[in-house]
Amino acid sequence: MKKLITIISALFCLNTTIMAQTETITLHVIETSDVHGSFFPFDFISQKPVDGSMARVSTYVNELREKYGNNVILLDNGDILQGQTISYYSNYIDSLSPNIASEVLNYLRYDAATVGNHDIETGHAVYDKWIRELGCPALGANIIDSSTGKPYVKPYTIIRRNGIKIAVLGLLTPAIPNWLKEELWKGLLFKELLSTARYWMNEIREQERPDIVIGLFHSGWYGGIQTDSYMEDASMKIAKDIPGFDLVLFGHDHTPHNSTILNEENKPVVCLNPANNAKAVAKATVTLTLKEGKVIDKNVTGEIVDVRQLPVNEKFITYFSPQINKVKDFSVQQIGTLEQGFCSRDAYFGSSAFIDFIQNLQLLITKADISLHAPLAFDVCIDKGPITIADMFKLYKYENQLMVMRMTGQEIKNHLEMSYDLWVNTMTSPDDHLIQLDDSKKSDTQRVGFKNLPFNFDSAAGIVYEVDVTKPYGQKVRILHMADGKPFSESKWYRVAVNSYRGNGGGELMTKGAGIPHDALKDRVVWESELDLRHYLIKEIERLKYLNPRANNNWRFVPSDWVNKAAVRDRELLFGTR
């Protein structure tokens, strides 16, 4: 009996020792992306409460931290400096105080933040200051200081939790030179994503030997601009073709995503995108099994967590109430009076007051011959009566500059041909759609049901023309004459007003469409504004005081008997109303 008890005791002690050598640790990784100034549950533009916001993300993160303590990792994936009036106010009006975007990330105790393309859009003075103010590393392995050849910000950071070593590699879409004028990113280069990711993955594996590698990429899943030298959206390719990532957190394309793919080594990579405006977060649960302090097994699962119905963190709101109140007062300042209102939804079906209001102001400000512009808001209205600072963010949501470029008549026609080819179908019967629609894109907050990106649907002012939707690409647009009745010539040079996104090649309408080589665009610019276009629109409205916005009716879709019926059907599909 004594011998049996001794054997049992020995086995018990042995099993206890083995158990003691095996440990399980679970980490919870949270990603926000493309917040675009949605810090508070109040839209300073519409002057109405909104769902989502970082005030609700704060509630969710606090709940996780109360439950899991230090095992929560919080990451942001860029495009946080632009989008709401409060961002504009913090970037350019009250620029001496800490930026609201750095204050919010610091309040929530973020562990790292990748730089986004709209962050670069704010200009060196804004994003350099934001980076300095952050209490966590700003990441961007492919943002290169041209004077040193080294990354401008940290390429990756190491986070440690309970003995676990986590490497987070940050990358930014390299398409910025196609969208932004060089002054905004002067002294920087944006390297191709796959080769950069491969280089730094090797460095991380050799130098750091982490237990987990996370990709934090401000680059969409797949698609966007693709050239011989780079891809705008390469997150899928990186996850699949570059072994080593356990988790890829991405953004930029504003499309929610949750998938697990197998990489070249046949190992799973969880890929998540929470979309935009802080309505959801991406949450990855990483479970690691350790033996004698070494990871012997790991499992990663992912989900997209909707935070829109969570309660607001009232402490968060109270902490930021001085900034909130300042921006509310700024937003409601009256700058002029509208004698009649207008809505953006009209812009997709013909000449509209919404677009022509901007077109006409661009022509007034620049004295250009022709103006090109696209709808930047899917479905907003500006009402008759006082027009405020907030209304200007409905009208024009980005911090683009205004440019005047030299273009030939042929280039203008080709530019419009590509725009309308992205915009409308080539109809073969009256029952066809007028607009190129894609029901699978309704959840995509950039396409909102269109097949292509509507901020590339340029129309023109200063000329009179027709768009024949029964004709193929290259034959749709027929320019009749200038708006003042003078002849239009395809061989003549014209001064054309555009925003800096378009003038720098954004949407490829100037390059693939008009046929101007990208490296020649800069030489075509004859004037560009010092400040953002919205600033000049505001100043012009203040000067005019009273405005009566109406459609120019300088262009139309034909044949009208087909188009009018199709427009009614498509309008209902897009907006749910006739």
Buried (B, 14 or more C-beta within 10 A) or exposed (E): EEEEEEEEEEEEEEEEEEEEEEBEBEBBBBBBBBBBBBBBBBBBBBBEEBBBBBBBBBBBBBEBBEEEEEBBBBBBBBBBBBBBBBBBBBBBEBEEEBBBBBBBBBBBEBBBBBBBBBBBBBBBEBBBBBBEBBBBBBBBBBBBEEEEEEBBBBBBBBBEBEEBBBBBBBBBBBBBBBBBBEEBBEEBBBBBBBEBBBBBBEBBBEEBEBBBBBBBBBBBBBEBBEBEEBBBBBBBBBBBEBBBBBBBBBBBBBBBBBBBEEBEEEEBBBBBBBBBBBBBBBBBBBEBBBEEEEBEEBEBEBBBBBBBEBEBBEEBBEBBEEBBEBBBEBBBEEBBBBEEBBBBBBBBBBBBBBBBBBBBBBBBBBEBBBBBBBBBBBEBBBEBEEBBBBBBBBBBBBBBBBBBBBBBBBBBBBBBBBBBBBBBBBBEEEEBBBBBBEEEBBEBBBBBBBBBBBBBBBBBBBBBBBBBBBBEEEEBBBBEEBBEEEEBEEEEEBBBBBBBBBBBBBBBBBBBBBEBEBEEBEEBBEBBBEEBBBBBBBBBBEEBEEBEBBBBEBBBBBEEEBBBEBBEBBBEEBBEEE
